[in-house]
Amino acid sequence: MTSKEIRQSFLEFFRERGHEIVPSAPVIPHGDKTLLFTNAGMNQFKNVFLGEGSRSYTRWAYSLVLLYYLARKYSLNSINSLCSWAT
């Protein structure tokens, strides 16, 4: 399987079980001066956790690109994280 097929299969699995499929947060957050870059997979829900907003769903899944720095190799890398949440 390709990485794209794995992502699609993951999202479809949770869609079939009632999860809302939501877009991931961008690496550079828009409109949030408190964040320089996306440091966690939940940035797009920050306003919900702070009690400043809400969503029409309680179960969601998404695919998120993460950046990480390897100090030993002095390199910036990216990985794809598959996420599923329920409240």
Secondary structure, DSSP 8 states (H G I E B T S, - for coil): --HHHHHHHHHHHHHTTT-EE-----SS-SS-TT-SS--STTGGGHHHHTTS---S-SEEEEEEEEEEEETTTTEEEEEEEEEEEE-
